[in-house]
Amino acid sequence: MQLMRGEARAAVTLMRQGLDARRANGVTLFNANFAIPLAEALEKDDKSGEALALLDEQIVFVEETGELWCAAGLHRLRGELLLKGTVPDFVGAQAEFLKAIDIARGQSAKLWELRAAISLARLWRDQGRYADAHHLLSPIYAWFSEGFGSADLKVARLLLDELNP
């Protein structure tokens, strides 16, 4: 709630306490479920370096444990953070988005794939690669047959409209 109200620092404190409590109790399952919103809150609290470190830690964790359900989301968010740095890392961000798409496809996780494709399509749009962005995003969007009122599909549709020649 704090994050939604713009209280990033309070959100960071609460989420860290929750993640620390889970770790103290030996709970490791679904820690990334807490790490992703914590990384988002850290970024909003101008602590992108800490957010990247947390994501790096979680990426290693999911690879070691095989808890890969959220790996695409971790890589997509890592790519987003690489773009927001003082010196944006376009190559690194693109690599993270491509990895996220590859992981999502391997899991048939269409929503994760859509989110990563939106991120990559935005990057390519900003680089003037409109056709590439459209060719990437269009078939993923077309896969969906319902849920067009959801935030992710609305964003994808707006982006596709913008990319249309």
N, C-alpha and C positions, 0 to 999 in steps of 0.2 A: 504494500500500500504506500509506503513512504516514497518509493521510487516513482510510482505513478503520480504522486503529488509533487514531485520535483525535489524531494528531500533525499538526495543521493547519499549524503554522508550518513544519515540515520539508517538508510537501507543497507549500506555497506556494513555498518556495525552489527545490525541484526543478522544479516546473512552470514557474516564471518562467525558470529557466535553459534549459529545453527550448524554450520559446517564443522567448526571446531568441536562442538558437542558430539556430533556424529562420529568424528574421528576418535575422540576420547573414549567413546563407547565401543570402538572397534567396528563401527559400521562403515563398510566401503561400497556396498551396492547402491547404485544410483547417486553417488556423490556428484557426478557431472550434472545431474538434474539441479543441484544447488549451485554448482560452479558457473554455469552459463549465465544465470541472472546476476550472480555476484560479479562476474566479469563485465557485464553490461552496466551495472551500478558503478563499478570502479571507473569505467570509462567516462560516465556522466559526472563523476566526482573528480575529473581531471587526473586520474591515476592510470593512464593507459599502460604504462610500464608494468605496474602491478597486475593489471588485467591480462596482459600478454604472458607474464610469468605464470599466472594461474592457469591460463589456457594451455600453455606448454606442459605444465605439470599434469593436467588432466588428459592431454593427448597421449603422453607417455603412459599414464595409468590405464587408459582404456585399451591401449595396444598391448600392455603387459597382461591385463586381466581378461581380455576378450570381451569386455563390456562395451561393445562397439555400437550399440543402438544410437548413441548420440554423437558419434565421431564426426559425421557430416556437419552437424551443427557447430561443433567445436572448431572445425577447420574453417567453416564459413565466417564465424565470428572473428576468428584470428585474422582472416583476410580483411574483414571490415576494419579492424583495429590497425592493421598495417597501412591502410589508406589514410587513416586519421592522424598519423604521426607527424611530427614537425617536418620531416622530409618523407612524403608518402612513398611507400615501397610498392610501386605498381606491379613489378614482376613477381614479387613475393605474394602479393594479394591475389593476382591471377592464378598462381600456382595453388594457393589455398582453396580458391573457389573451384578450380578444376578437380582437385583432390576430393573436395566435398561432394561434387557432382558424381564423381566416380564411385565413391563410397555409397552414396544414396542409391545410385543405379544398381550397384551390387546387392543392395538390401531391398530393392523394389520399394524404396521409401520415397514416394512421389512428392510429398510435401517438403521433405528435406531437400530433394532435388530441385524443386521449384524455387525454394528460398535461395539456394546457392546459385541457380541460374539467373535469378533476378539480380543478385549481387554482381555476377560476372557481366551480365548484359548492361548494367549501369556503368560498369567500368569501361566496357567497350564503347558504349554510347559516348561517354566522356572523351574517349580517344578518337571519336569520329568513325568508329567501326559499326555503323548502323546495321548494315546487312548481316554481319556476323552475329550481332546481338539478337536481331530478329530471328535468324535461322536457329539460334540456340534455344531461345525462349518459346517460340511459337509451338513446336511439337509437344513440349512439356505441358504448356497451358492447355493445348487441345486434348490431352489425355483425360483431363477432368471432365466429368459429366454432371457434376452438381457442386454445390457449395460456392457458387459464384458471388455470394454476398460476403464471403469471408475476406478478411483484410488482405491475406496473401494473394488471393486470386484477383481482388480489386487492383492491387498494386501491379500485378503482372499485366492485367488488361490495359491499364493506363500506360504502362511502359511500352507494350506492344503497339498501342495506338500512336504513341510518340515516335516509335521506330518505323512505322509504316511509311514506305516511299510514296 
